[in-house]
Amino acid sequence: MSAYVVMLRVKTTDHEQMSIYSTQAPLAREGHTVRPIVRYGTLKVLEGPEFEGCLIHQFHTMKDAENWYHSPKYQEALKHRHDGAVYRVFIVEGIDD
């Protein structure tokens, strides 16, 4: 069953840290089968609190998504995201036909 990592960027607090993150995070996809679905495009919030942006990546399974998230390369990049912005991040199982 496919799975999606959804990242909601609530608020940027340090642009320099986010610049480092944006350089390192794509490198963490190496060795993982990831399909970018949404990458911080134009958005319109219809309900709930405003947020700055959204990223959605598709993985084959929940386990694949977790393996990517917990990989050493992503954990290294993640430090900079934590220092640079407030995010809400979750994995959700998709629907496969």
Secondary structure by P-SEA (a helix, b strand, c coil): cbbbbbbbbcccccaaaaaaaaacccccccccccccccccccccccccccccbbbbbbcccaaaaaaaaacaaaaaaaaaaaaccccccbbbbbbcc
